[in-house]
Amino acid sequence: MCDPQGRFIRGISSDEPRGQGNTMSKIDELKADIESLPGEEVAELFRWLSEKEWEKWDKEIEADSAAGKLDFLLREAHDEKAKGTLKEI
């Protein structure tokens, strides 16, 4: 885009590469795009993002378990069972 004197104004042109004066972040662009979606598509996007977050969580739990970081839970359960205070779920 140009000013009234014909000089190019950085950061206004939509075809300018990101990170070179463009003031709108990728996140801001995504938010604007999401706000323009119909409700059904927002729900689909939410389900997809939620599933991605659960997958990440599952991988973290698997890694923690493999590293022995969750062994204390087994010890606690065995201790409760030995005391007779373990509750059935």
C-alpha positions, 0 to 999 in steps of 0.5 A: 500500500502507498501513502498519498505521496506514492511511498510504499508503507511497510506492514500494510500489504497483505502479500508482504512476507511475515516477519518483515514489518507485518503487524498481524501475527499468525495467531491473530490471523488464525483467530480472525479466520476462526471467528469467521467460521460457521459454528459447526466448523468451529466445533469440528476445529475444537474437537480436532484441537482437543484430540491433539491435546489428549494425544500430547498428554498421552505421550507425556504420561507414557514417557513419564511412566517409562522413566519411572516417574509414576512408580510412586503411584504403584507404591502408594496403591500397594501400601493402601492395599497392604493396610486394607484401605485401598478403595475399589473404583 
